[in-house]
């Protein structure tokens, strides 16, 4: 299994997700503040489903109208 992934997030910023000592880490601000982020969840999900992660992550934007 690979232990490092370069990910381009939905905002266009580049992040590095790594897997060390059975722990996923990311260099994004969300992970720094919460020890969890969408990027690490995405990689975990890809590994669980045995699929190759894509380099670019595009998230759906939900728009709510009144």
N, CA, C, O and CB atoms as a CASP TS submission, in Angstrom:
PFRMAT TS
TARGET T0000
AUTHOR 0000-0000-0000
METHOD Language model
MODEL 1
PARENT N/A
ATOM      1  N   UNK     1       0.842  -1.184   0.000  1.00  0.00           N
ATOM      2  CA  UNK     1       0.000   0.000   0.000  1.00  0.00           C
ATOM      3  C   UNK     1       0.885   1.245   0.000  1.00  0.00           C
ATOM      4  O   UNK     1       1.908   1.302   0.683  1.00  0.00           O
ATOM      5  CB  UNK     1      -0.957   0.000   1.221  1.00  0.00           C
ATOM      6  N   UNK     2       0.477   2.210  -0.761  1.00  0.00           N
ATOM      7  CA  UNK     2       1.153   3.500  -0.820  1.00  0.00           C
ATOM      8  C   UNK     2       1.006   4.199   0.537  1.00  0.00           C
ATOM      9  O   UNK     2       0.018   3.971   1.236  1.00  0.00           O
ATOM     10  CB  UNK     2       0.573   4.385  -1.974  1.00  0.00           C
ATOM     11  N   UNK     3       1.963   5.042   0.920  1.00  0.00           N
ATOM     12  CA  UNK     3       1.836   5.724   2.208  1.00  0.00           C
ATOM     13  C   UNK     3       1.846   7.246   2.100  1.00  0.00           C
ATOM     14  O   UNK     3       1.932   7.940   3.113  1.00  0.00           O
ATOM     15  CB  UNK     3       2.944   5.288   3.114  1.00  0.00           C
ATOM     16  N   UNK     4       1.758   7.774   0.858  1.00  0.00           N
ATOM     17  CA  UNK     4       1.746   9.221   0.671  1.00  0.00           C
ATOM     18  C   UNK     4       0.976   9.557  -0.598  1.00  0.00           C
ATOM     19  O   UNK     4       1.208   8.952  -1.645  1.00  0.00           O
ATOM     20  CB  UNK     4       3.190   9.786   0.603  1.00  0.00           C
ATOM     21  N   UNK     5       0.062  10.516  -0.510  1.00  0.00           N
ATOM     22  CA  UNK     5      -0.760  10.913  -1.651  1.00  0.00           C
ATOM     23  C   UNK     5      -0.755  12.428  -1.782  1.00  0.00           C
ATOM     24  O   UNK     5      -0.920  13.142  -0.793  1.00  0.00           O
ATOM     25  CB  UNK     5      -2.206  10.386  -1.501  1.00  0.00           C
ATOM     26  N   UNK     6      -0.564  12.918  -3.003  1.00  0.00           N
ATOM     27  CA  UNK     6      -0.710  14.346  -3.302  1.00  0.00           C
ATOM     28  C   UNK     6      -2.146  14.550  -3.764  1.00  0.00           C
ATOM     29  O   UNK     6      -2.599  13.910  -4.713  1.00  0.00           O
ATOM     30  CB  UNK     6       0.332  14.836  -4.399  1.00  0.00           C
ATOM     31  N   UNK     7      -2.853  15.441  -3.090  1.00  0.00           N
ATOM     32  CA  UNK     7      -4.257  15.688  -3.376  1.00  0.00           C
ATOM     33  C   UNK     7      -4.451  17.166  -3.688  1.00  0.00           C
ATOM     34  O   UNK     7      -3.905  18.024  -2.994  1.00  0.00           O
ATOM     35  CB  UNK     7      -5.151  15.253  -2.188  1.00  0.00           C
ATOM     36  N   UNK     8      -5.215  17.463  -4.716  1.00  0.00           N
ATOM     37  CA  UNK     8      -5.620  18.834  -4.994  1.00  0.00           C
ATOM     38  C   UNK     8      -7.066  18.954  -4.542  1.00  0.00           C
ATOM     39  O   UNK     8      -7.960  18.328  -5.111  1.00  0.00           O
ATOM     40  CB  UNK     8      -5.449  19.206  -6.522  1.00  0.00           C
ATOM     41  N   UNK     9      -7.283  19.752  -3.529  1.00  0.00           N
ATOM     42  CA  UNK     9      -8.606  19.893  -2.928  1.00  0.00           C
ATOM     43  C   UNK     9      -9.567  20.685  -3.791  1.00  0.00           C
ATOM     44  O   UNK     9      -9.204  21.185  -4.856  1.00  0.00           O
ATOM     45  CB  UNK     9      -8.489  20.548  -1.588  1.00  0.00           C
ATOM     46  N   UNK    10     -10.795  20.791  -3.318  1.00  0.00           N
ATOM     47  CA  UNK    10     -11.844  21.469  -4.074  1.00  0.00           C
ATOM     48  C   UNK    10     -11.552  22.955  -4.279  1.00  0.00           C
ATOM     49  O   UNK    10     -12.083  23.567  -5.206  1.00  0.00           O
ATOM     50  CB  UNK    10     -13.172  21.305  -3.369  1.00  0.00           C
ATOM     51  N   UNK    11     -10.711  23.538  -3.423  1.00  0.00           N
ATOM     52  CA  UNK    11     -10.357  24.953  -3.563  1.00  0.00           C
ATOM     53  C   UNK    11      -9.176  25.157  -4.506  1.00  0.00           C
ATOM     54  O   UNK    11      -8.815  26.291  -4.823  1.00  0.00           O
ATOM     55  CB  UNK    11     -10.036  25.548  -2.202  1.00  0.00           C
ATOM     56  N   UNK    12      -8.569  24.041  -4.957  1.00  0.00           N
ATOM     57  CA  UNK    12      -7.423  24.128  -5.849  1.00  0.00           C
ATOM     58  C   UNK    12      -6.083  24.056  -5.141  1.00  0.00           C
ATOM     59  O   UNK    12      -5.037  24.032  -5.790  1.00  0.00           O
ATOM     60  CB  UNK    12      -7.495  25.385  -6.622  1.00  0.00           C
ATOM     61  N   UNK    13      -6.104  24.022  -3.804  1.00  0.00           N
ATOM     62  CA  UNK    13      -4.863  23.928  -3.037  1.00  0.00           C
ATOM     63  C   UNK    13      -4.339  22.492  -3.035  1.00  0.00           C
ATOM     64  O   UNK    13      -5.115  21.538  -3.081  1.00  0.00           O
ATOM     65  CB  UNK    13      -5.085  24.418  -1.593  1.00  0.00           C
ATOM     66  N   UNK    14      -3.023  22.351  -2.981  1.00  0.00           N
ATOM     67  CA  UNK    14      -2.399  21.030  -2.960  1.00  0.00           C
ATOM     68  C   UNK    14      -2.128  20.613  -1.516  1.00  0.00           C
ATOM     69  O   UNK    14      -1.576  21.382  -0.729  1.00  0.00           O
ATOM     70  CB  UNK    14      -1.084  21.026  -3.785  1.00  0.00           C
ATOM     71  N   UNK    15      -2.526  19.380  -1.180  1.00  0.00           N
ATOM     72  CA  UNK    15      -2.316  18.845   0.154  1.00  0.00           C
ATOM     73  C   UNK    15      -1.609  17.499   0.050  1.00  0.00           C
ATOM     74  O   UNK    15      -1.674  16.824  -0.977  1.00  0.00           O
ATOM     75  CB  UNK    15      -3.656  18.706   0.912  1.00  0.00           C
ATOM     76  N   UNK    16      -0.942  17.129   1.121  1.00  0.00           N
ATOM     77  CA  UNK    16      -0.276  15.832   1.180  1.00  0.00           C
ATOM     78  C   UNK    16      -0.908  15.033   2.312  1.00  0.00           C
ATOM     79  O   UNK    16      -0.889  15.447   3.471  1.00  0.00           O
ATOM     80  CB  UNK    16       1.272  15.989   1.389  1.00  0.00           C
ATOM     81  N   UNK    17      -1.465  13.882   1.955  1.00  0.00           N
ATOM     82  CA  UNK    17      -2.010  12.950   2.944  1.00  0.00           C
ATOM     83  C   UNK    17      -0.987  11.835   3.098  1.00  0.00           C
ATOM     84  O   UNK    17      -0.533  11.250   2.115  1.00  0.00           O
ATOM     85  CB  UNK    17      -3.432  12.385   2.514  1.00  0.00           C
ATOM     86  N   UNK    18      -0.632  11.551   4.341  1.00  0.00           N
ATOM     87  CA  UNK    18       0.352  10.497   4.593  1.00  0.00           C
ATOM     88  C   UNK    18      -0.213   9.499   5.604  1.00  0.00           C
ATOM     89  O   UNK    18      -1.117   9.815   6.377  1.00  0.00           O
ATOM     90  CB  UNK    18       1.691  11.101   5.108  1.00  0.00           C
ATOM     91  N   UNK    19       0.337   8.304   5.577  1.00  0.00           N
ATOM     92  CA  UNK    19      -0.057   7.229   6.475  1.00  0.00           C
ATOM     93  C   UNK    19       1.190   6.732   7.185  1.00  0.00           C
ATOM     94  O   UNK    19       2.038   6.072   6.583  1.00  0.00           O
ATOM     95  CB  UNK    19      -0.770   6.071   5.706  1.00  0.00           C
ATOM     96  N   UNK    20       1.298   7.057   8.483  1.00  0.00           N
ATOM     97  CA  UNK    20       2.460   6.669   9.281  1.00  0.00           C
ATOM     98  C   UNK    20       1.988   6.065  10.594  1.00  0.00           C
ATOM     99  O   UNK    20       1.095   6.610  11.244  1.00  0.00           O
ATOM    100  CB  UNK    20       3.392   7.884   9.539  1.00  0.00           C
ATOM    101  N   UNK    21       2.575   4.955  10.984  1.00  0.00           N
ATOM    102  CA  UNK    21       2.250   4.314  12.264  1.00  0.00           C
ATOM    103  C   UNK    21       0.743   4.104  12.436  1.00  0.00           C
ATOM    104  O   UNK    21       0.186   4.343  13.508  1.00  0.00           O
ATOM    105  CB  UNK    21       2.789   5.155  13.423  1.00  0.00           C
ATOM    106  N   UNK    22       0.096   3.653  11.357  1.00  0.00           N
ATOM    107  CA  UNK    22      -1.345   3.385  11.342  1.00  0.00           C
ATOM    108  C   UNK    22      -2.204   4.633  11.576  1.00  0.00           C
ATOM    109  O   UNK    22      -3.345   4.524  12.026  1.00  0.00           O
ATOM    110  CB  UNK    22      -1.673   2.354  12.389  1.00  0.00           C
ATOM    111  N   UNK    23      -1.663   5.808  11.274  1.00  0.00           N
ATOM    112  CA  UNK    23      -2.392   7.068  11.441  1.00  0.00           C
ATOM    113  C   UNK    23      -2.308   7.862  10.145  1.00  0.00           C
ATOM    114  O   UNK    23      -1.231   8.021   9.571  1.00  0.00           O
ATOM    115  CB  UNK    23      -1.823   7.897  12.635  1.00  0.00           C
ATOM    116  N   UNK    24      -3.464   8.362   9.687  1.00  0.00           N
ATOM    117  CA  UNK    24      -3.502   9.245   8.530  1.00  0.00           C
ATOM    118  C   UNK    24      -3.267  10.673   8.999  1.00  0.00           C
ATOM    119  O   UNK    24      -3.759  11.083  10.050  1.00  0.00           O
ATOM    120  CB  UNK    24      -4.854   9.122   7.772  1.00  0.00           C
ATOM    121  N   UNK    25      -2.506  11.428   8.203  1.00  0.00           N
ATOM    122  CA  UNK    25      -2.244  12.834   8.493  1.00  0.00           C
ATOM    123  C   UNK    25      -2.356  13.638   7.203  1.00  0.00           C
ATOM    124  O   UNK    25      -2.112  13.119   6.113  1.00  0.00           O
ATOM    125  CB  UNK    25      -0.840  13.020   9.140  1.00  0.00           C
ATOM    126  N   UNK    26      -2.726  14.908   7.338  1.00  0.00           N
ATOM    127  CA  UNK    26      -2.833  15.810   6.191  1.00  0.00           C
ATOM    128  C   UNK    26      -2.255  17.157   6.602  1.00  0.00           C
ATOM    129  O   UNK    26      -2.304  17.526   7.775  1.00  0.00           O
ATOM    130  CB  UNK    26      -4.323  15.955   5.704  1.00  0.00           C
ATOM    131  N   UNK    27      -1.712  17.884   5.642  1.00  0.00           N
ATOM    132  CA  UNK    27      -1.124  19.187   5.969  1.00  0.00           C
ATOM    133  C   UNK    27      -2.103  20.347   5.778  1.00  0.00           C
ATOM    134  O   UNK    27      -1.682  21.503   5.724  1.00  0.00           O
ATOM    135  CB  UNK    27       0.106  19.421   5.119  1.00  0.00           C
ATOM    136  N   UNK    28      -3.402  20.055   5.674  1.00  0.00           N
ATOM    137  CA  UNK    28      -4.394  21.135   5.530  1.00  0.00           C
ATOM    138  C   UNK    28      -4.747  21.728   6.896  1.00  0.00           C
ATOM    139  O   UNK    28      -4.478  21.122   7.933  1.00  0.00           O
ATOM    140  CB  UNK    28      -5.677  20.609   4.831  1.00  0.00           C
ATOM    141  N   UNK    29      -5.341  22.893   6.883  1.00  0.00           N
ATOM    142  CA  UNK    29      -5.687  23.598   8.119  1.00  0.00           C
ATOM    143  C   UNK    29      -6.762  22.851   8.908  1.00  0.00           C
ATOM    144  O   UNK    29      -6.766  22.886  10.138  1.00  0.00           O
ATOM    145  CB  UNK    29      -6.163  25.017   7.802  1.00  0.00           C
ATOM    146  N   UNK    30      -7.669  22.179   8.207  1.00  0.00           N
ATOM    147  CA  UNK    30      -8.710  21.417   8.891  1.00  0.00           C
ATOM    148  C   UNK    30      -8.128  20.301   9.735  1.00  0.00           C
ATOM    149  O   UNK    30      -8.558  20.080  10.867  1.00  0.00           O
ATOM    150  CB  UNK    30      -9.686  20.843   7.887  1.00  0.00           C
ATOM    151  N   UNK    31      -7.148  19.598   9.185  1.00  0.00           N
ATOM    152  CA  UNK    31      -6.523  18.519   9.947  1.00  0.00           C
ATOM    153  C   UNK    31      -5.709  19.084  11.105  1.00  0.00           C
ATOM    154  O   UNK    31      -5.698  18.512  12.195  1.00  0.00           O
ATOM    155  CB  UNK    31      -5.630  17.662   9.036  1.00  0.00           C
ATOM    156  N   UNK    32      -5.036  20.191  10.875  1.00  0.00           N
ATOM    157  CA  UNK    32      -4.242  20.806  11.937  1.00  0.00           C
ATOM    158  C   UNK    32      -5.118  21.202  13.118  1.00  0.00           C
ATOM    159  O   UNK    32      -4.697  21.096  14.270  1.00  0.00           O
ATOM    160  CB  UNK    32      -3.496  22.030  11.404  1.00  0.00           C
ATOM    161  N   UNK    33      -6.345  21.661  12.834  1.00  0.00           N
ATOM    162  CA  UNK    33      -7.238  22.113  13.897  1.00  0.00           C
ATOM    163  C   UNK    33      -8.061  20.995  14.530  1.00  0.00           C
ATOM    164  O   UNK    33      -8.379  21.056  15.718  1.00  0.00           O
ATOM    165  CB  UNK    33      -8.158  23.155  13.361  1.00  0.00           C
ATOM    166  N   UNK    34      -8.413  19.968  13.739  1.00  0.00           N
ATOM    167  CA  UNK    34      -9.362  18.957  14.208  1.00  0.00           C
ATOM    168  C   UNK    34      -8.845  17.527  14.175  1.00  0.00           C
ATOM    169  O   UNK    34      -9.555  16.606  14.580  1.00  0.00           O
ATOM    170  CB  UNK    34     -10.590  19.034  13.396  1.00  0.00           C
ATOM    171  N   UNK    35      -7.622  17.326  13.702  1.00  0.00           N
ATOM    172  CA  UNK    35      -7.048  15.983  13.531  1.00  0.00           C
ATOM    173  C   UNK    35      -7.909  15.090  12.643  1.00  0.00           C
ATOM    174  O   UNK    35      -7.894  13.866  12.776  1.00  0.00           O
ATOM    175  CB  UNK    35      -6.863  15.320  14.886  1.00  0.00           C
ATOM    176  N   UNK    36      -8.652  15.710  11.744  1.00  0.00           N
ATOM    177  CA  UNK    36      -9.474  14.990  10.778  1.00  0.00           C
ATOM    178  C   UNK    36      -9.823  15.978   9.666  1.00  0.00           C
ATOM    179  O   UNK    36      -9.953  17.178   9.908  1.00  0.00           O
ATOM    180  CB  UNK    36     -10.775  14.382  11.450  1.00  0.00           C
ATOM    181  N   UNK    37      -9.973  15.465   8.455  1.00  0.00           N
ATOM    182  CA  UNK    37     -10.343  16.329   7.341  1.00  0.00           C
ATOM    183  C   UNK    37     -10.936  15.499   6.210  1.00  0.00           C
ATOM    184  O   UNK    37     -10.872  14.270   6.228  1.00  0.00           O
ATOM    185  CB  UNK    37      -9.124  17.128   6.842  1.00  0.00           C
ATOM    186  N   UNK    38     -11.508  16.178   5.235  1.00  0.00           N
ATOM    187  CA  UNK    38     -12.116  15.506   4.089  1.00  0.00           C
ATOM    188  C   UNK    38     -11.077  14.718   3.294  1.00  0.00           C
ATOM    189  O   UNK    38     -11.383  13.651   2.760  1.00  0.00           O
ATOM    190  CB  UNK    38     -12.807  16.526   3.183  1.00  0.00           C
ATOM    191  N   UNK    39      -9.869  15.230   3.215  1.00  0.00           N
ATOM    192  CA  UNK    39      -8.817  14.585   2.419  1.00  0.00           C
ATOM    193  C   UNK    39      -8.450  13.222   2.994  1.00  0.00           C
ATOM    194  O   UNK    39      -8.316  12.252   2.248  1.00  0.00           O
ATOM    195  CB  UNK    39      -7.569  15.479   2.356  1.00  0.00           C
ATOM    196  N   UNK    40      -8.285  13.137   4.324  1.00  0.00           N
ATOM    197  CA  UNK    40      -7.952  11.850   4.938  1.00  0.00           C
ATOM    198  C   UNK    40      -9.136  10.889   4.848  1.00  0.00           C
ATOM    199  O   UNK    40      -8.952   9.692   4.627  1.00  0.00           O
ATOM    200  CB  UNK    40      -7.534  12.045   6.409  1.00  0.00           C
ATOM    201  N   UNK    41     -10.351  11.412   5.019  1.00  0.00           N
ATOM    202  CA  UNK    41     -11.546  10.567   4.894  1.00  0.00           C
ATOM    203  C   UNK    41     -11.647   9.998   3.482  1.00  0.00           C
ATOM    204  O   UNK    41     -12.007   8.835   3.300  1.00  0.00           O
ATOM    205  CB  UNK    41     -12.825  11.371   5.240  1.00  0.00           C
ATOM    206  N   UNK    42     -11.332  10.814   2.495  1.00  0.00           N
ATOM    207  CA  UNK    42     -11.390  10.383   1.103  1.00  0.00           C
ATOM    208  C   UNK    42     -10.395   9.242   0.849  1.00  0.00           C
ATOM    209  O   UNK    42     -10.751   8.237   0.233  1.00  0.00           O
ATOM    210  CB  UNK    42     -11.099  11.571   0.163  1.00  0.00           C
ATOM    211  N   UNK    43      -9.164   9.393   1.316  1.00  0.00           N
ATOM    212  CA  UNK    43      -8.150   8.359   1.108  1.00  0.00           C
ATOM    213  C   UNK    43      -8.547   7.076   1.840  1.00  0.00           C
ATOM    214  O   UNK    43      -8.431   5.986   1.280  1.00  0.00           O
ATOM    215  CB  UNK    43      -6.763   8.850   1.591  1.00  0.00           C
ATOM    216  N   UNK    44      -9.015   7.195   3.091  1.00  0.00           N
ATOM    217  CA  UNK    44      -9.467   6.017   3.847  1.00  0.00           C
ATOM    218  C   UNK    44     -10.576   5.295   3.090  1.00  0.00           C
ATOM    219  O   UNK    44     -10.564   4.068   2.985  1.00  0.00           O
ATOM    220  CB  UNK    44      -9.962   6.427   5.256  1.00  0.00           C
ATOM    221  N   UNK    45     -11.527   6.050   2.566  1.00  0.00           N
ATOM    222  CA  UNK    45     -12.653   5.470   1.829  1.00  0.00           C
ATOM    223  C   UNK    45     -12.162   4.743   0.579  1.00  0.00           C
ATOM    224  O   UNK    45     -12.631   3.645   0.283  1.00  0.00           O
ATOM    225  CB  UNK    45     -13.668   6.566   1.444  1.00  0.00           C
ATOM    226  N   UNK    46     -11.234   5.334  -0.150  1.00  0.00           N
ATOM    227  CA  UNK    46     -10.688   4.688  -1.347  1.00  0.00           C
ATOM    228  C   UNK    46      -9.981   3.383  -0.994  1.00  0.00           C
ATOM    229  O   UNK    46     -10.129   2.385  -1.700  1.00  0.00           O
ATOM    230  CB  UNK    46      -9.717   5.632  -2.067  1.00  0.00           C
ATOM    231  N   UNK    47      -9.218   3.385   0.090  1.00  0.00           N
ATOM    232  CA  UNK    47      -8.511   2.178   0.517  1.00  0.00           C
ATOM    233  C   UNK    47      -9.512   1.100   0.922  1.00  0.00           C
ATOM    234  O   UNK    47      -9.355  -0.065   0.556  1.00  0.00           O
ATOM    235  CB  UNK    47      -7.551   2.492   1.690  1.00  0.00           C
ATOM    236  N   UNK    48     -10.543   1.487   1.677  1.00  0.00           N
ATOM    237  CA  UNK    48     -11.567   0.528   2.107  1.00  0.00           C
ATOM    238  C   UNK    48     -12.276  -0.109   0.921  1.00  0.00           C
ATOM    239  O   UNK    48     -12.627  -1.289   0.962  1.00  0.00           O
ATOM    240  CB  UNK    48     -12.589   1.213   3.009  1.00  0.00           C
ATOM    241  N   UNK    49     -12.491   0.678  -0.148  1.00  0.00           N
ATOM    242  CA  UNK    49     -13.183   0.171  -1.335  1.00  0.00           C
ATOM    243  C   UNK    49     -12.221  -0.417  -2.356  1.00  0.00           C
ATOM    244  O   UNK    49     -12.641  -0.892  -3.412  1.00  0.00           O
ATOM    245  CB  UNK    49     -13.990   1.279  -1.979  1.00  0.00           C
ATOM    246  N   UNK    50     -10.923  -0.385  -2.039  1.00  0.00           N
ATOM    247  CA  UNK    50      -9.888  -0.932  -2.914  1.00  0.00           C
ATOM    248  C   UNK    50      -9.884  -0.269  -4.303  1.00  0.00           C
ATOM    249  O   UNK    50      -9.780  -0.938  -5.330  1.00  0.00           O
ATOM    250  CB  UNK    50     -10.083  -2.437  -3.062  1.00  0.00           C
ATOM    251  N   UNK    51      -9.999   1.071  -4.296  1.00  0.00           N
ATOM    252  CA  UNK    51      -9.921   1.829  -5.544  1.00  0.00           C
ATOM    253  C   UNK    51      -8.790   2.838  -5.453  1.00  0.00           C
ATOM    254  O   UNK    51      -8.429   3.278  -4.361  1.00  0.00           O
ATOM    255  CB  UNK    51     -11.263   2.541  -5.849  1.00  0.00           C
ATOM    256  N   UNK    52      -8.235   3.201  -6.593  1.00  0.00           N
ATOM    257  CA  UNK    52      -7.136   4.169  -6.644  1.00  0.00           C
ATOM    258  C   UNK    52      -7.703   5.580  -6.462  1.00  0.00           C
ATOM    259  O   UNK    52      -8.596   5.979  -7.210  1.00  0.00           O
ATOM    260  CB  UNK    52      -6.351   4.056  -7.995  1.00  0.00           C
ATOM    261  N   UNK    53      -7.202   6.343  -5.484  1.00  0.00           N
ATOM    262  CA  UNK    53      -7.683   7.718  -5.293  1.00  0.00           C
ATOM    263  C   UNK    53      -7.344   8.605  -6.478  1.00  0.00           C
ATOM    264  O   UNK    53      -6.291   8.448  -7.096  1.00  0.00           O
ATOM    265  CB  UNK    53      -7.091   8.313  -4.023  1.00  0.00           C
ATOM    266  N   UNK    54      -8.229   9.531  -6.793  1.00  0.00           N
ATOM    267  CA  UNK    54      -7.965  10.527  -7.825  1.00  0.00           C
ATOM    268  C   UNK    54      -7.153  11.651  -7.203  1.00  0.00           C
ATOM    269  O   UNK    54      -7.238  11.903  -6.001  1.00  0.00           O
ATOM    270  CB  UNK    54      -9.291  11.070  -8.449  1.00  0.00           C
ATOM    271  N   UNK    55      -6.375  12.315  -8.025  1.00  0.00           N
ATOM    272  CA  UNK    55      -5.527  13.397  -7.526  1.00  0.00           C
ATOM    273  C   UNK    55      -6.357  14.634  -7.199  1.00  0.00           C
ATOM    274  O   UNK    55      -6.047  15.360  -6.254  1.00  0.00           O
ATOM    275  CB  UNK    55      -4.443  13.746  -8.554  1.00  0.00           C
ATOM    276  N   UNK    56      -7.402  14.873  -7.972  1.00  0.00           N
ATOM    277  CA  UNK    56      -8.224  16.070  -7.782  1.00  0.00           C
ATOM    278  C   UNK    56      -9.546  15.678  -7.139  1.00  0.00           C
ATOM    279  O   UNK    56     -10.245  14.787  -7.622  1.00  0.00           O
ATOM    280  CB  UNK    56      -8.467  16.800  -9.131  1.00  0.00           C
ATOM    281  N   UNK    57      -9.877  16.349  -6.051  1.00  0.00           N
ATOM    282  CA  UNK    57     -11.140  16.109  -5.351  1.00  0.00           C
ATOM    283  C   UNK    57     -12.086  17.259  -5.680  1.00  0.00           C
ATOM    284  O   UNK    57     -11.763  18.426  -5.455  1.00  0.00           O
ATOM    285  CB  UNK    57     -10.924  15.978  -3.796  1.00  0.00           C
ATOM    286  N   UNK    58     -13.251  16.919  -6.212  1.00  0.00           N
ATOM    287  CA  UNK    58     -14.278  17.924  -6.466  1.00  0.00           C
ATOM    288  C   UNK    58     -15.462  17.614  -5.578  1.00  0.00           C
ATOM    289  O   UNK    58     -16.067  16.548  -5.694  1.00  0.00           O
ATOM    290  CB  UNK    58     -14.696  17.957  -7.970  1.00  0.00           C
ATOM    291  N   UNK    59     -15.796  18.531  -4.697  1.00  0.00           N
ATOM    292  CA  UNK    59     -16.925  18.327  -3.792  1.00  0.00           C
ATOM    293  C   UNK    59     -18.143  19.033  -4.347  1.00  0.00           C
ATOM    294  O   UNK    59     -18.034  20.093  -4.962  1.00  0.00           O
ATOM    295  CB  UNK    59     -16.602  18.837  -2.368  1.00  0.00           C
ATOM    296  N   UNK    60     -19.298  18.441  -4.127  1.00  0.00           N
ATOM    297  CA  UNK    60     -20.547  19.071  -4.545  1.00  0.00           C
ATOM    298  C   UNK    60     -20.832  20.238  -3.622  1.00  0.00           C
ATOM    299  O   UNK    60     -20.577  20.173  -2.419  1.00  0.00           O
ATOM    300  CB  UNK    60     -21.726  18.056  -4.537  1.00  0.00           C
ATOM    301  N   UNK    61     -21.359  21.297  -4.191  1.00  0.00           N
ATOM    302  CA  UNK    61     -21.733  22.475  -3.394  1.00  0.00           C
ATOM    303  C   UNK    61     -23.255  22.465  -3.282  1.00  0.00           C
ATOM    304  O   UNK    61     -23.970  22.456  -4.283  1.00  0.00           O
ATOM    305  CB  UNK    61     -21.204  23.833  -4.049  1.00  0.00           C
ATOM    306  N   UNK    62     -23.726  22.468  -2.047  1.00  0.00           N
ATOM    307  CA  UNK    62     -25.169  22.506  -1.819  1.00  0.00           C
ATOM    308  C   UNK    62     -25.614  23.943  -1.650  1.00  0.00           C
ATOM    309  O   UNK    62     -25.066  24.668  -0.820  1.00  0.00           O
ATOM    310  CB  UNK    62     -25.560  21.667  -0.582  1.00  0.00           C
ATOM    311  N   UNK    63     -26.586  24.358  -2.413  1.00  0.00           N
ATOM    312  CA  UNK    63     -27.115  25.709  -2.326  1.00  0.00           C
ATOM    313  C   UNK    63     -28.573  25.593  -1.888  1.00  0.00           C
ATOM    314  O   UNK    63     -29.380  24.925  -2.534  1.00  0.00           O
ATOM    315  CB  UNK    63     -26.977  26.478  -3.698  1.00  0.00           C
ATOM    316  N   UNK    64     -28.891  26.253  -0.787  1.00  0.00           N
ATOM    317  CA  UNK    64     -30.248  26.208  -0.266  1.00  0.00           C
ATOM    318  C   UNK    64     -30.937  27.536  -0.545  1.00  0.00           C
ATOM    319  O   UNK    64     -30.391  28.606  -0.276  1.00  0.00           O
ATOM    320  CB  UNK    64     -30.250  25.895   1.249  1.00  0.00           C
ATOM    321  N   UNK    65     -32.124  27.450  -1.079  1.00  0.00           N
ATOM    322  CA  UNK    65     -32.923  28.643  -1.358  1.00  0.00           C
ATOM    323  C   UNK    65     -34.039  28.741  -0.348  1.00  0.00           C
ATOM    324  O   UNK    65     -34.570  27.726   0.104  1.00  0.00           O
ATOM    325  CB  UNK    65     -33.491  28.618  -2.793  1.00  0.00           C
ATOM    326  N   UNK    66     -34.396  29.955   0.007  1.00  0.00           N
ATOM    327  CA  UNK    66     -35.503  30.169   0.954  1.00  0.00           C
ATOM    328  C   UNK    66     -36.823  30.085   0.247  1.00  0.00           C
ATOM    329  O   UNK    66     -37.870  30.238   0.875  1.00  0.00           O
ATOM    330  CB  UNK    66     -35.376  31.520   1.654  1.00  0.00           C
TER
END
